[in-house]
Amino acid sequence: MARRLAAFWTALALALALPSVAGAQDGTPPPSSSPSSSRDAEARALFEAGRVAFADGRFEDALEYFERSHELSGRPELLYNIGTSSDRLRREREAVTAFEAYLEALPDAPNRREVEGRLRVLREEIAREDEQAAAVAAAEAAAAQDAASAPIAEPAGETAERDEGGEDVLTAWWLWTIIGVVVAGGVAGAVVAATVAQEDVYPPYTTGDGGAIAITLTVPIP
């Protein structure tokens, strides 16, 4: 596998270099004087930079170099490099898109079997991710629905004001009966206390003839 991959890289580098070689053989002006040759030269430089970055494990840089090289040259072989770099970055969907475009552009690619095998793995990973995302979304929707349909709890203060039968303590008849008895007892006690206090203030009296009240004054002896 490593030998075939190395051969593929070499073939891609040669493919990018072919326009300059052909131009030199048929007597056309040097690559530097042709706009298309200048683009090819830049594409080759970007490809080499991407190859070095990929070998160093800088897959983000490699992907950028390969994409720019593909934009300039249009070489379908670069789609494989784009797919491989995306795969290393765990960008499964981007890798699938690049690999599918690569096989469509080059149906007789020498590494077609390897690419098709990797595509199967990537598609399975994408399907699992989609299933997990759908399960999480369903769980969140169910939780939100349960929260919306749950009864609203009464505040603790209002709950404490209700007895075991669910009757509001503030409107219970027996509460007001007890309050009335207590108030009546308080009034009677107040009357008795007032009478006793009055006897302490005023001197004792007796009933005289004809029902007249005769007050007995107590005169202190000097």
Residue pairs with C-beta under 8 A, 6 or more apart in sequence:
1 114
4 110
4 111
4 114
5 111
7 110
8 77
8 80
8 110
8 111
9 51
11 77
12 47
12 75
12 77
12 78
12 80
12 81
13 44
13 47
13 48
13 51
15 75
15 77
16 40
16 43
16 44
16 47
16 69
16 73
16 75
17 44
19 31
19 36
19 37
19 40
20 31
20 37
20 40
20 41
23 29
23 30
23 31
23 34
23 37
24 30
28 34
30 37
31 37
31 38
31 40
31 41
32 38
32 41
39 72
39 73
40 72
40 73
42 72
43 68
43 69
43 70
43 72
43 73
43 75
44 69
46 65
46 66
46 68
46 69
46 72
47 65
47 66
47 69
47 78
47 81
49 61
49 65
50 61
50 62
50 63
50 64
50 65
50 66
50 69
50 81
50 85
51 62
51 81
53 59
53 61
53 62
53 65
54 62
54 81
54 84
54 85
54 88
59 85
59 88
59 89
60 89
62 81
62 85
63 82
63 85
63 86
63 89
66 78
66 81
66 82
66 85
67 82
69 75
69 78
70 78
70 79
70 82
76 101
76 102
76 105
76 106
77 102
77 106
79 98
79 99
79 101
79 102
79 105
80 98
80 99
80 102
80 109
80 111
80 115
82 94
82 98
83 94
83 95
83 96
83 97
83 98
83 99
83 102
83 115
84 95
86 92
86 94
86 95
86 98
87 95
87 118
87 122
92 122
92 125
92 126
92 129
93 126
95 118
95 122
96 119
96 122
96 123
96 126
99 115
99 118
99 119
99 122
100 119
102 109
102 115
103 109
103 112
103 115
103 116
106 112
109 115
161 168
161 169
161 170
162 168
162 169
163 169
163 172
169 175
203 215
203 216
203 217
203 218
204 216
205 213
205 214
205 215
205 216
206 213
206 214
206 216
207 213
207 214
208 214
